[in-house]
Amino acid sequence: MKIADRYLKLVEWSDDEQCYIGSSPGLIGPCCHGSNETEVYRELCEIVSEWVEIHQEEGLPLPSSLVTRTFSGKFVLRVGQDLHKALAIRAAQSDRSLNNLCTDLLRGSLTHDHK
Protein backbone atom coordinates (compact mmCIF):
# COMPACT_ATOMS: atom_id res chain seq x y z
CA MET A 1 0.00 0.00 0.00
CA LYS A 2 1.32 3.45 -0.92
CA ILE A 3 1.21 6.21 1.68
CA ALA A 4 -1.27 8.15 -0.49
CA ASP A 5 -3.66 5.17 -0.29
CA ARG A 6 -4.02 5.79 3.44
CA TYR A 7 -5.78 9.12 2.92
CA LEU A 8 -9.53 9.50 2.61
CA LYS A 9 -10.62 10.69 -0.83
CA LEU A 10 -14.10 12.12 -1.33
CA VAL A 11 -15.87 13.04 -4.54
CA GLU A 12 -19.17 14.79 -3.91
CA TRP A 13 -21.73 16.47 -6.12
CA SER A 14 -22.05 20.23 -5.57
CA ASP A 15 -25.45 21.73 -6.32
CA ASP A 16 -23.89 25.21 -6.13
CA GLU A 17 -21.13 24.45 -8.64
CA GLN A 18 -23.13 21.89 -10.68
CA CYS A 19 -20.19 19.51 -10.81
CA TYR A 20 -18.31 16.89 -8.80
CA ILE A 21 -15.69 18.19 -6.39
CA GLY A 22 -12.80 16.14 -5.02
CA SER A 23 -11.12 16.61 -1.64
CA SER A 24 -9.07 14.71 0.92
CA PRO A 25 -10.26 15.80 4.39
CA GLY A 26 -7.40 16.36 6.77
CA LEU A 27 -4.90 16.58 3.92
CA ILE A 28 -6.26 18.82 1.15
CA GLY A 29 -9.47 20.78 0.73
CA PRO A 30 -11.45 20.96 -2.51
CA CYS A 31 -8.78 20.59 -5.17
CA CYS A 32 -10.36 19.34 -8.39
CA HIS A 33 -13.73 19.33 -10.10
CA GLY A 34 -15.51 18.14 -13.20
CA SER A 35 -18.65 16.66 -14.70
CA ASN A 36 -17.45 13.04 -14.61
CA GLU A 37 -17.28 11.47 -11.13
CA THR A 38 -14.74 8.80 -12.13
CA GLU A 39 -12.43 11.34 -13.77
CA VAL A 40 -12.57 13.62 -10.74
CA TYR A 41 -11.69 10.68 -8.49
CA ARG A 42 -8.77 9.74 -10.75
CA GLU A 43 -7.50 13.33 -10.70
CA LEU A 44 -7.94 13.49 -6.92
CA CYS A 45 -5.84 10.32 -6.47
CA GLU A 46 -3.06 11.89 -8.56
CA ILE A 47 -3.20 15.13 -6.56
CA VAL A 48 -3.02 13.28 -3.23
CA SER A 49 -0.05 11.22 -4.49
CA GLU A 50 1.72 14.38 -5.63
CA TRP A 51 0.96 16.10 -2.32
CA VAL A 52 2.49 13.18 -0.38
CA GLU A 53 5.56 13.15 -2.66
CA ILE A 54 6.11 16.90 -2.16
CA HIS A 55 5.90 16.51 1.61
CA GLN A 56 8.38 13.65 1.53
CA GLU A 57 10.81 15.45 -0.80
CA GLU A 58 10.75 18.60 1.35
CA GLY A 59 10.90 16.69 4.64
CA LEU A 60 7.54 18.06 5.76
CA PRO A 61 5.45 16.02 8.18
CA LEU A 62 2.27 14.52 6.79
CA PRO A 63 -0.95 14.83 8.79
CA SER A 64 -2.27 11.63 10.32
CA SER A 65 -4.73 9.74 8.17
CA LEU A 66 -8.41 9.58 9.10
CA VAL A 67 -8.54 6.13 7.49
CA THR A 68 -5.88 4.54 9.69
CA ARG A 69 -6.51 6.57 12.87
CA THR A 70 -8.08 4.73 15.79
CA PHE A 71 -11.03 6.47 17.43
CA SER A 72 -12.00 5.91 21.07
CA GLY A 73 -15.71 6.54 20.57
CA LYS A 74 -15.63 9.38 23.10
CA PHE A 75 -15.40 13.14 22.65
CA VAL A 76 -16.44 16.19 24.66
CA LEU A 77 -19.18 18.37 23.25
CA ARG A 78 -20.07 21.68 24.86
CA VAL A 79 -23.70 22.56 24.21
CA GLY A 80 -24.59 25.16 26.82
CA GLN A 81 -26.79 24.77 29.91
CA ASP A 82 -30.17 25.25 28.25
CA LEU A 83 -29.57 22.69 25.50
CA HIS A 84 -28.07 20.26 28.01
CA LYS A 85 -31.22 20.56 30.14
CA ALA A 86 -33.53 20.17 27.13
CA LEU A 87 -31.67 17.06 25.98
CA ALA A 88 -31.75 15.56 29.49
CA ILE A 89 -35.52 16.12 29.66
CA ARG A 90 -36.04 14.60 26.21
CA ALA A 91 -33.91 11.59 27.18
CA ALA A 92 -35.93 11.08 30.35
CA GLN A 93 -39.19 11.38 28.43
CA SER A 94 -38.07 8.69 25.99
CA ASP A 95 -36.68 6.47 28.78
CA ARG A 96 -33.15 6.62 27.36
CA SER A 97 -29.83 7.77 28.72
CA LEU A 98 -28.59 11.16 27.60
CA ASN A 99 -25.72 9.41 25.82
CA ASN A 100 -28.07 7.08 23.88
CA LEU A 101 -30.37 9.95 22.91
CA CYS A 102 -27.49 12.08 21.61
CA THR A 103 -25.94 9.12 19.78
CA ASP A 104 -29.28 8.38 18.09
CA LEU A 105 -29.77 12.04 17.16
CA LEU A 106 -26.26 12.32 15.71
CA ARG A 107 -26.59 9.04 13.82
CA GLY A 108 -29.95 10.17 12.39
CA SER A 109 -28.45 13.51 11.37
CA LEU A 110 -25.58 11.80 9.54
CA THR A 111 -27.94 9.38 7.80
CA HIS A 112 -30.27 12.21 6.78
CA ASP A 113 -27.39 14.34 5.40
CA HIS A 114 -26.11 11.55 3.13
CA LYS A 115 -29.33 10.38 1.51
KOLTORVEX-335813 format. One record per atom (N, C-alpha, C, CB): residue in three letters; atom name; x, y, z. Coordinates in steps of 0.001 Angstrom, whole numbers. Each point is the difference from the previous one (the first is absolute). Glycine has a CB too. Layout:
REM KOLTORVEX-335813
<r 'Ala' 'CA' <X Y Z>>
...
END
This chain:
REM KOLTORVEX-335813
<r 'Met' 'N' <843 -1180 0>>
<r 'Met' 'CA' <-843 1180 0>>
<r 'Met' 'C' <892 1247 0>>
<r 'Met' 'CB' <-1853 -1251 1226>>
<r 'Lys' 'N' <1547 2187 -2102>>
<r 'Lys' 'CA' <730 1264 -46>>
<r 'Lys' 'C' <-525 908 1110>>
<r 'Lys' 'CB' <382 -223 -2510>>
<r 'Ile' 'N' <448 1147 2951>>
<r 'Ile' 'CA' <-414 930 1050>>
<r 'Ile' 'C' <-1243 770 -425>>
<r 'Ile' 'CB' <2381 204 764>>
<r 'Ala' 'N' <-2463 201 -2015>>
<r 'Ala' 'CA' <-1154 764 -494>>
<r 'Ala' 'C' <-1300 -801 119>>
<r 'Ala' 'CB' <1526 1212 -1581>>
<r 'Asp' 'N' <-1420 -2544 1554>>
<r 'Asp' 'CA' <-1194 -843 108>>
<r 'Asp' 'C' <-622 59 1389>>
<r 'Asp' 'CB' <966 -1498 -1733>>
<r 'Arg' 'N' <-218 1993 2700>>
<r 'Arg' 'CA' <-491 63 1376>>
<r 'Arg' 'C' <-881 1215 265>>
<r 'Arg' 'CB' <2043 -1205 689>>
<r 'Tyr' 'N' <-2147 2092 -1666>>
<r 'Tyr' 'CA' <-772 1233 190>>
<r 'Tyr' 'C' <-1384 -113 -623>>
<r 'Tyr' 'CB' <2129 1309 23>>
<r 'Leu' 'N' <-3099 -829 728>>
<r 'Leu' 'CA' <-1390 6 -441>>
<r 'Leu' 'C' <-142 903 -1222>>
<r 'Leu' 'CB' <-798 -435 2361>>
<r 'Lys' 'N' <82 -59 -3357>>
<r 'Lys' 'CA' <-237 783 -1214>>
<r 'Lys' 'C' <-1500 52 -242>>
<r 'Lys' 'CB' <2250 -663 -995>>
<r 'Leu' 'N' <-2792 1871 917>>
<r 'Leu' 'CA' <-1440 172 -184>>
<r 'Leu' 'C' <-287 736 -1299>>
<r 'Leu' 'CB' <-324 23 2485>>
<r 'Val' 'N' <-641 -533 -3217>>
<r 'Val' 'CA' <-518 689 -1181>>
<r 'Val' 'C' <-1481 189 253>>
<r 'Val' 'CB' <1756 -996 -1599>>
<r 'Glu' 'N' <-2181 2239 1651>>
<r 'Glu' 'CA' <-1388 324 324>>
<r 'Glu' 'C' <-584 936 -1051>>
<r 'Glu' 'CB' <485 -297 2451>>
<r 'Trp' 'N' <-1764 153 -2691>>
<r 'Trp' 'CA' <-700 890 -912>>
<r 'Trp' 'C' <-269 1326 698>>
<r 'Trp' 'CB' <-1049 -1964 -1194>>
<r 'Ser' 'N' <1282 3063 518>>
<r 'Ser' 'CA' <-281 1331 527>>
<r 'Ser' 'C' <-1154 615 -783>>
<r 'Ser' 'CB' <2416 291 712>>
<r 'Asp' 'N' <-3529 -72 -33>>
<r 'Asp' 'CA' <-1133 665 -653>>
<r 'Asp' 'C' <363 1438 -381>>
<r 'Asp' 'CB' <-1603 -1447 1306>>
<r 'Asp' 'N' <2398 2103 -452>>
<r 'Asp' 'CA' <397 1385 -274>>
<r 'Asp' 'C' <861 101 -1256>>
<r 'Asp' 'CB' <-105 478 2451>>
<r 'Glu' 'N' <1067 -1380 -2585>>
<r 'Glu' 'CA' <935 40 -1127>>
<r 'Glu' 'C' <-481 -813 -1203>>
<r 'Glu' 'CB' <1833 305 1645>>
<r 'Gln' 'N' <-2825 -1169 -1426>>
<r 'Gln' 'CA' <-526 -882 -1052>>
<r 'Gln' 'C' <1086 -890 -602>>
<r 'Gln' 'CB' <-1735 1721 -500>>
<r 'Cys' 'N' <2555 -2283 1404>>
<r 'Cys' 'CA' <1038 -930 -435>>
<r 'Cys' 'C' <443 -825 1204>>
<r 'Cys' 'CB' <769 1584 -1844>>
<r 'Tyr' 'N' <70 -2582 1577>>
<r 'Tyr' 'CA' <593 -797 1075>>
<r 'Tyr' 'C' <1250 712 496>>
<r 'Tyr' 'CB' <-913 -2162 -979>>
<r 'Ile' 'N' <1120 2116 2295>>
<r 'Ile' 'CA' <1163 638 600>>
<r 'Ile' 'C' <745 -1039 829>>
<r 'Ile' 'CB' <-1160 2263 46>>
<r 'Gly' 'N' <2478 -2326 -226>>
<r 'Gly' 'CA' <834 -946 720>>
<r 'Gly' 'C' <781 673 1112>>
<r 'Gly' 'CB' <165 -1362 -2062>>
<r 'Ser' 'N' <-45 664 3206>>
<r 'Ser' 'CA' <780 494 1125>>
<r 'Ser' 'C' <538 -1182 792>>
<r 'Ser' 'CB' <-1390 2108 112>>
<r 'Ser' 'N' <2348 -1824 746>>
<r 'Ser' 'CA' <549 -1008 904>>
<r 'Ser' 'C' <22 615 1392>>
<r 'Ser' 'CB' <1419 -1086 -1840>>
<r 'Pro' 'N' <-2517 934 2598>>
<r 'Pro' 'CA' <-111 634 1320>>
<r 'Pro' 'C' <1194 -326 897>>
<r 'Pro' 'CB' <-2485 -115 -211>>
<r 'Gly' 'N' <2999 1150 837>>
<r 'Gly' 'CA' <1151 -150 861>>
<r 'Gly' 'C' <1318 152 -729>>
<r 'Gly' 'CB' <-1364 -1469 1395>>
<r 'Leu' 'N' <1327 1407 -2716>>
<r 'Leu' 'CA' <1219 132 -801>>
<r 'Leu' 'C' <-105 1190 -951>>
<r 'Leu' 'CB' <372 -2482 156>>
<r 'Ile' 'N' <-1450 2500 -933>>
<r 'Ile' 'CA' <-178 1024 -1039>>
<r 'Ile' 'C' <-1489 332 -106>>
<r 'Ile' 'CB' <2055 -820 -1282>>
<r 'Gly' 'N' <-2383 2054 1143>>
<r 'Gly' 'CA' <-1394 396 -177>>
<r 'Gly' 'C' <-437 -259 -1433>>
<r 'Gly' 'CB' <238 1743 1797>>
<r 'Pro' 'N' <-1333 -1125 -2221>>
<r 'Pro' 'CA' <-447 -176 -1381>>
<r 'Pro' 'C' <1131 357 -962>>
<r 'Pro' 'CB' <-2383 511 674>>
<r 'Cys' 'N' <2729 -1463 -1548>>
<r 'Cys' 'CA' <1195 221 -827>>
<r 'Cys' 'C' <-200 -360 -1466>>
<r 'Cys' 'CB' <1350 -438 2013>>
<r 'Cys' 'N' <-2479 -153 -2358>>
<r 'Cys' 'CA' <-255 -295 -1406>>
<r 'Cys' 'C' <-1511 -114 -196>>
<r 'Cys' 'CB' <2244 -1201 -254>>
<r 'His' 'N' <-2665 1380 -982>>
<r 'His' 'CA' <-1438 -70 -281>>
<r 'His' 'C' <-220 -393 -1460>>
<r 'His' 'CB' <-473 1753 1771>>
<r 'Gly' 'N' <-737 -2186 -2052>>
<r 'Gly' 'CA' <-347 -371 -1362>>
<r 'Gly' 'C' <-1378 -627 -78>>
<r 'Gly' 'CB' <2408 -322 -483>>
<r 'Ser' 'N' <-2829 14 -727>>
<r 'Ser' 'CA' <-1345 -543 -213>>
<r 'Ser' 'C' <-42 -1525 77>>
<r 'Ser' 'CB' <-485 1975 -1421>>
<r 'Asn' 'N' <1662 -2620 1409>>
<r 'Asn' 'CA' <65 -1455 30>>
<r 'Asn' 'C' <583 -449 1346>>
<r 'Asn' 'CB' <272 -93 -2534>>
<r 'Glu' 'N' <-1084 -613 3322>>
<r 'Glu' 'CA' <400 -410 1349>>
<r 'Glu' 'C' <1280 -847 -4>>
<r 'Glu' 'CB' <-2411 64 663>>
<r 'Thr' 'N' <2504 -1002 -1583>>
<r 'Thr' 'CA' <1167 -883 -78>>
<r 'Thr' 'C' <1262 783 -337>>
<r 'Thr' 'CB' <-1491 -1879 -708>>
<r 'Glu' 'N' <1381 2816 -221>>
<r 'Glu' 'CA' <1159 815 -377>>
<r 'Glu' 'C' <452 896 1153>>
<r 'Glu' 'CB' <-782 -39 -2381>>
<r 'Val' 'N' <-166 587 3116>>
<r 'Val' 'CA' <352 844 1141>>
<r 'Val' 'C' <711 -847 1054>>
<r 'Val' 'CB' <-1975 1527 -452>>
<r 'Tyr' 'N' <1496 -2741 682>>
<r 'Tyr' 'CA' <655 -887 965>>
<r 'Tyr' 'C' <1423 -332 -457>>
<r 'Tyr' 'CB' <-2244 -968 642>>
<r 'Arg' 'N' <2411 672 -1897>>
<r 'Arg' 'CA' <1328 -311 -546>>
<r 'Arg' 'C' <946 1196 189>>
<r 'Arg' 'CB' <-1048 -1573 -1698>>
<r 'Glu' 'N' <563 2766 1389>>
<r 'Glu' 'CA' <814 1200 169>>
<r 'Glu' 'C' <326 233 1481>>
<r 'Glu' 'CB' <-1054 992 -2068>>
<r 'Leu' 'N' <83 -1225 2937>>
<r 'Leu' 'CA' <203 160 1436>>
<r 'Leu' 'C' <1093 -950 497>>
<r 'Leu' 'CB' <-2411 698 264>>
<r 'Cys' 'N' <2383 -1941 -710>>
<r 'Cys' 'CA' <1029 -970 391>>
<r 'Cys' 'C' <1386 474 -414>>
<r 'Cys' 'CB' <-1677 -1845 -208>>
<r 'Glu' 'N' <1788 2410 -983>>
<r 'Glu' 'CA' <1285 526 -477>>
<r 'Glu' 'C' <459 1181 857>>
<r 'Glu' 'CB' <-567 -752 -2334>>
<r 'Ile' 'N' <-362 1636 2658>>
<r 'Ile' 'CA' <331 1179 812>>
<r 'Ile' 'C' <475 -429 1383>>
<r 'Ile' 'CB' <-1697 1372 -1260>>
<r 'Val' 'N' <1012 -2320 1877>>
<r 'Val' 'CA' <394 -478 1331>>
<r 'Val' 'C' <1388 -637 -67>>
<r 'Val' 'CB' <-2427 -383 620>>
<r 'Ser' 'N' <2678 -427 -1646>>
<r 'Ser' 'CA' <1328 -613 -162>>
<r 'Ser' 'C' <1079 1063 -145>>
<r 'Ser' 'CB' <-1061 -1996 -1076>>
<r 'Glu' 'N' <792 3010 273>>
<r 'Glu' 'CA' <963 1085 -197>>
<r 'Glu' 'C' <228 767 1304>>
<r 'Glu' 'CB' <-717 193 -2408>>
<r 'Trp' 'N' <-354 29 3149>>
<r 'Trp' 'CA' <74 726 1266>>
<r 'Trp' 'C' <903 -759 979>>
<r 'Trp' 'CB' <-2323 959 -374>>
<r 'Val' 'N' <2131 -2271 456>>
<r 'Val' 'CA' <820 -840 881>>
<r 'Val' 'C' <1458 45 -448>>
<r 'Val' 'CB' <-1977 -1509 455>>
<r 'Glu' 'N' <2222 1393 -1762>>
<r 'Glu' 'CA' <1372 41 -522>>
<r 'Glu' 'C' <695 1320 346>>
<r 'Glu' 'CB' <-702 -1523 -1869>>
<r 'Ile' 'N' <-7 2623 1712>>
<r 'Ile' 'CA' <568 1322 307>>
<r 'Ile' 'C' <375 76 1475>>
<r 'Ile' 'CB' <-1378 1054 -1833>>
<r 'His' 'N' <488 -1528 2693>>
<r 'His' 'CA' <297 14 1435>>
<r 'His' 'C' <1242 -833 306>>
<r 'His' 'CB' <-2445 304 498>>
<r 'Gln' 'N' <2536 -1468 -1120>>
<r 'Gln' 'CA' <1151 -869 240>>
<r 'Gln' 'C' <1291 621 -526>>
<r 'Gln' 'CB' <-1514 -1983 -123>>
<r 'Glu' 'N' <1473 2546 -1077>>
<r 'Glu' 'CA' <1182 615 -604>>
<r 'Glu' 'C' <498 1188 822>>
<r 'Glu' 'CB' <-809 -739 -2249>>
<r 'Glu' 'N' <-131 1508 2819>>
<r 'Glu' 'CA' <376 1196 753>>
<r 'Glu' 'C' <162 -287 1496>>
<r 'Glu' 'CB' <-1203 1378 -1701>>
<r 'Gly' 'N' <1033 -2630 2096>>
<r 'Gly' 'CA' <164 -366 1403>>
<r 'Gly' 'C' <-1085 551 905>>
<r 'Gly' 'CB' <2409 -84 -419>>
<r 'Leu' 'N' <-3567 358 -147>>
<r 'Leu' 'CA' <-1117 541 782>>
<r 'Leu' 'C' <-809 -1147 600>>
<r 'Leu' 'CB' <-98 2051 -1482>>
<r 'Pro' 'N' <-378 -1882 2701>>
<r 'Pro' 'CA' <-810 -1062 599>>
<r 'Pro' 'C' <-1369 -84 -676>>
<r 'Pro' 'CB' <1202 321 2189>>
<r 'Leu' 'N' <-1676 -1525 -2351>>
<r 'Leu' 'CA' <-1339 -214 -549>>
<r 'Leu' 'C' <-997 -78 1146>>
<r 'Leu' 'CB' <943 -1217 -2014>>
<r 'Pro' 'N' <-2153 1745 1820>>
<r 'Pro' 'CA' <-1010 -141 1044>>
<r 'Pro' 'C' <-396 -1466 162>>
<r 'Pro' 'CB' <-843 2324 -486>>
<r 'Ser' 'N' <359 -2675 1661>>
<r 'Ser' 'CA' <-443 -1378 194>>
<r 'Ser' 'C' <-1220 -259 -878>>
<r 'Ser' 'CB' <894 -20 2375>>
<r 'Ser' 'N' <-1051 -1218 -2754>>
<r 'Ser' 'CA' <-1080 -398 -898>>
<r 'Ser' 'C' <-1264 -315 780>>
<r 'Ser' 'CB' <1680 -894 -1617>>
<r 'Leu' 'N' <-2809 1396 1150>>
<r 'Leu' 'CA' <-1282 -344 620>>
<r 'Leu' 'C' <-334 -1469 -206>>
<r 'Leu' 'CB' <-785 2342 -362>>
<r 'Val' 'N' <1290 -2927 -715>>
<r 'Val' 'CA' <-304 -1397 -329>>
<r 'Val' 'C' <674 -954 980>>
<r 'Val' 'CB' <-231 632 -2414>>
<r 'Thr' 'N' <1475 -342 2772>>
<r 'Thr' 'CA' <741 -922 864>>
<r 'Thr' 'C' <-30 393 1473>>
<r 'Thr' 'CB' <1457 -478 -1931>>
<r 'Arg' 'N' <-1997 1652 2249>>
<r 'Arg' 'CA' <-55 457 1384>>
<r 'Arg' 'C' <-997 -848 790>>
<r 'Arg' 'CB' <609 2346 -724>>
<r 'Thr' 'N' <-281 -2616 1965>>
<r 'Thr' 'CA' <-903 -720 892>>
<r 'Thr' 'C' <-785 1021 815>>
<r 'Thr' 'CB' <1570 -2002 119>>
<r 'Phe' 'N' <-2874 1819 -40>>
<r 'Phe' 'CA' <-861 904 750>>
<r 'Phe' 'C' <-513 -700 1249>>
<r 'Phe' 'CB' <-662 1188 -2119>>
<r 'Ser' 'N' <608 -463 3226>>
<r 'Ser' 'CA' <-407 -581 1277>>
<r 'Ser' 'C' <-1514 -151 117>>
<r 'Ser' 'CB' <2029 1000 1023>>
<r 'Gly' 'N' <-2770 -207 -1777>>
<r 'Gly' 'CA' <-1457 -17 139>>
<r 'Gly' 'C' <-485 1023 1015>>
<r 'Gly' 'CB' <13 -2409 -613>>
<r 'Lys' 'N' <919 3209 1144>>
<r 'Lys' 'CA' <-362 1022 984>>
<r 'Lys' 'C' <548 1345 -454>>
<r 'Lys' 'CB' <-8 -1710 1869>>
<r 'Phe' 'N' <-793 2762 -1678>>
<r 'Phe' 'CA' <485 1358 -186>>
<r 'Phe' 'C' <-860 926 842>>
<r 'Phe' 'CB' <834 -512 -2344>>
<r 'Val' 'N' <-302 1676 2683>>
<r 'Val' 'CA' <-720 960 831>>
<r 'Val' 'C' <-693 996 -919>>
<r 'Val' 'CB' <1655 -267 1918>>
<r 'Leu' 'N' <-2911 501 -1625>>
<r 'Leu' 'CA' <-785 950 -788>>
<r 'Leu' 'C' <-624 1009 949>>
<r 'Leu' 'CB' <-473 -1735 -1794>>
<r 'Arg' 'N' <776 2994 1618>>
<r 'Arg' 'CA' <-575 1045 844>>
<r 'Arg' 'C' <-1234 555 -710>>
<r 'Arg' 'CB' <2278 584 1007>>
<r 'Val' 'N' <-3411 -653 -316>>
<r 'Val' 'CA' <-1259 393 -636>>
<r 'Val' 'C' <-708 1140 715>>
<r 'Val' 'CB' <-211 -2318 -788>>
<r 'Gly' 'N' <688 2735 1916>>
<r 'Gly' 'CA' <-663 1046 773>>
<r 'Gly' 'C' <-1025 -609 951>>
<r 'Gly' 'CB' <350 1626 -1887>>
<r 'Gln' 'N' <-645 -902 2959>>
<r 'Gln' 'CA' <-873 -508 1059>>
<r 'Gln' 'C' <-1428 -266 -465>>
<r 'Gln' 'CB' <1403 1239 1606>>
<r 'Asp' 'N' <-1965 -334 -2376>>
<r 'Asp' 'CA' <-1397 -162 -419>>
<r 'Asp' 'C' <-193 -1218 -896>>
<r 'Asp' 'CB' <-283 2468 168>>
<r 'Leu' 'N' <1184 -2651 -1143>>
<r 'Leu' 'CA' <-105 -1155 -878>>
<r 'Leu' 'C' <254 -1294 774>>
<r 'Leu' 'CB' <732 1420 -1943>>
<r 'His' 'N' <224 -1393 2855>>
<r 'His' 'CA' <287 -1168 826>>
<r 'His' 'C' <-1254 -416 775>>
<r 'His' 'CB' <2422 710 197>>
<r 'Lys' 'N' <-3086 274 397>>
<r 'Lys' 'CA' <-1232 -270 759>>
<r 'Lys' 'C' <-1088 -553 -911>>
<r 'Lys' 'CB' <589 1834 1608>>
<r 'Ala' 'N' <-770 -1215 -2768>>
<r 'Ala' 'CA' <-1037 -448 -943>>
<r 'Ala' 'C' <268 -1431 -469>>
<r 'Ala' 'CB' <-338 2382 -747>>
<r 'Leu' 'N' <1587 -2705 488>>
<r 'Leu' 'CA' <341 -1360 -422>>
<r 'Leu' 'C' <-222 -1006 1134>>
<r 'Leu' 'CB' <1684 948 -1610>>
<r 'Ala' 'N' <-1325 -556 2834>>
<r 'Ala' 'CA' <-213 -887 1152>>
<r 'Ala' 'C' <-1482 -280 201>>
<r 'Ala' 'CB' <2079 896 1076>>
<r 'Ile' 'N' <-2908 123 -1240>>
<r 'Ile' 'CA' <-1457 -176 129>>
<r 'Ile' 'C' <-521 -913 -1095>>
<r 'Ile' 'CB' <-205 2276 1040>>
<r 'Arg' 'N' <653 -2040 -2270>>
<r 'Arg' 'CA' <-454 -849 -1123>>
<r 'Arg' 'C' <447 -1452 199>>
<r 'Arg' 'CB' <103 1995 -1550>>
<r 'Ala' 'N' <1095 -2186 2057>>
<r 'Ala' 'CA' <493 -1358 268>>
<r 'Ala' 'C' <-871 -675 1052>>
<r 'Ala' 'CB' <2348 708 -586>>
<r 'Ala' 'N' <-2659 12 1645>>
<r 'Ala' 'CA' <-840 -562 1057>>
<r 'Ala' 'C' <-1393 -332 -520>>
<r 'Ala' 'CB' <1295 1304 1695>>
<r 'Gln' 'N' <-1833 -434 -2531>>
<r 'Gln' 'CA' <-1334 -240 -567>>
<r 'Gln' 'C' <-24 -1248 -873>>
<r 'Gln' 'CB' <-429 2458 55>>
<r 'Ser' 'N' <1528 -2737 -723>>
<r 'Ser' 'CA' <45 -1160 -894>>
<r 'Ser' 'C' <626 -1225 673>>
<r 'Ser' 'CB' <155 1573 -1935>>
<r 'Asp' 'N' <65 -1462 3263>>
<r 'Asp' 'CA' <548 -1099 793>>
<r 'Asp' 'C' <1336 -496 -555>>
<r 'Asp' 'CB' <-2331 -656 609>>
<r 'Arg' 'N' <3186 1607 -975>>
<r 'Arg' 'CA' <1334 -308 -500>>
<r 'Arg' 'C' <1023 798 797>>
<r 'Arg' 'CB' <-908 -487 -2315>>
<r 'Ser' 'N' <2140 45 2268>>
<r 'Ser' 'CA' <1068 793 604>>
<r 'Ser' 'C' <280 1202 -903>>
<r 'Ser' 'CB' <1016 -2061 1115>>
<r 'Leu' 'N' <-427 3073 -541>>
<r 'Leu' 'CA' <374 1173 -785>>
<r 'Leu' 'C' <970 -400 -1106>>
<r 'Leu' 'CB' <-343 1485 2008>>
<r 'Asn' 'N' <1271 -2365 -1702>>
<r 'Asn' 'CA' <969 -471 -986>>
<r 'Asn' 'C' <-706 -699 -1172>>
<r 'Asn' 'CB' <1718 -258 1834>>
<r 'Asn' 'N' <-2654 -645 -1527>>
<r 'Asn' 'CA' <-711 -725 -1074>>
<r 'Asn' 'C' <-836 946 -845>>
<r 'Asn' 'CB' <-64 -2042 1438>>
<r 'Leu' 'N' <-599 2996 -805>>
<r 'Leu' 'CA' <-802 968 -753>>
<r 'Leu' 'C' <887 788 -959>>
<r 'Leu' 'CB' <-1626 173 1919>>
<r 'Cys' 'N' <2741 362 -1418>>
<r 'Cys' 'CA' <887 808 -846>>
<r 'Cys' 'C' <617 -835 -1115>>
<r 'Cys' 'CB' <490 1474 1959>>
<r 'Thr' 'N' <-109 -2710 -1641>>
<r 'Thr' 'CA' <550 -893 -1032>>
<r 'Thr' 'C' <-1033 -234 -1091>>
<r 'Thr' 'CB' <1477 -1116 1708>>
<r 'Asp' 'N' <-2723 829 -1327>>
<r 'Asp' 'CA' <-1060 -219 -985>>
<r 'Asp' 'C' <-258 1248 -833>>
<r 'Asp' 'CB' <-1028 -1680 1527>>
<r 'Leu' 'N' <1017 2848 -882>>
<r 'Leu' 'CA' <-221 1252 -737>>
<r 'Leu' 'C' <1133 271 -987>>
<r 'Leu' 'CB' <-1267 907 1964>>
<r 'Leu' 'N' <2498 -1115 -1525>>
<r 'Leu' 'CA' <1137 214 -898>>
<r 'Leu' 'C' <-5 -998 -1149>>
<r 'Leu' 'CB' <1319 894 1920>>
<r 'Arg' 'N' <-1603 -2160 -1616>>
<r 'Arg' 'CA' <-40 -1012 -1046>>
<r 'Arg' 'C' <-1093 330 -1026>>
<r 'Arg' 'CB' <856 -1727 1640>>
<r 'Gly' 'N' <-2020 2145 -1160>>
<r 'Gly' 'CA' <-1095 379 -892>>
<r 'Gly' 'C' <354 1195 -858>>
<r 'Gly' 'CB' <-1600 -895 1656>>
<r 'Ser' 'N' <2329 1843 -1067>>
<r 'Ser' 'CA' <416 1192 -744>>
<r 'Ser' 'C' <963 -385 -1112>>
<r 'Ser' 'CB' <-308 1420 2053>>
<r 'Leu' 'N' <1253 -2301 -1755>>
<r 'Leu' 'CA' <957 -440 -1016>>
<r 'Leu' 'C' <-689 -769 -1111>>
<r 'Leu' 'CB' <1776 -94 1739>>
<r 'Thr' 'N' <-2708 -770 -1378>>
<r 'Thr' 'CA' <-740 -788 -994>>
<r 'Thr' 'C' <-833 922 -880>>
<r 'Thr' 'CB' <-74 -1971 1572>>
<r 'His' 'N' <-572 2948 -969>>
<r 'His' 'CA' <-846 934 -744>>
<r 'His' 'C' <834 841 -967>>
<r 'His' 'CB' <-1605 73 1934>>
<r 'Asp' 'N' <2790 363 -1515>>
<r 'Asp' 'CA' <859 852 -830>>
<r 'Asp' 'C' <525 -731 -1229>>
<r 'Asp' 'CB' <644 1248 2048>>
<r 'His' 'N' <-521 -2570 -2006>>
<r 'His' 'CA' <630 -738 -1083>>
<r 'His' 'C' <-983 -825 -817>>
<r 'His' 'CB' <2042 -70 1371>>
<r 'Lys' 'N' <-3293 440 -1347>>
<r 'Lys' 'CA' <-981 -712 -828>>
<r 'Lys' 'C' <-125 668 -1330>>
<r 'Lys' 'CB' <-1238 -733 2012>>
END
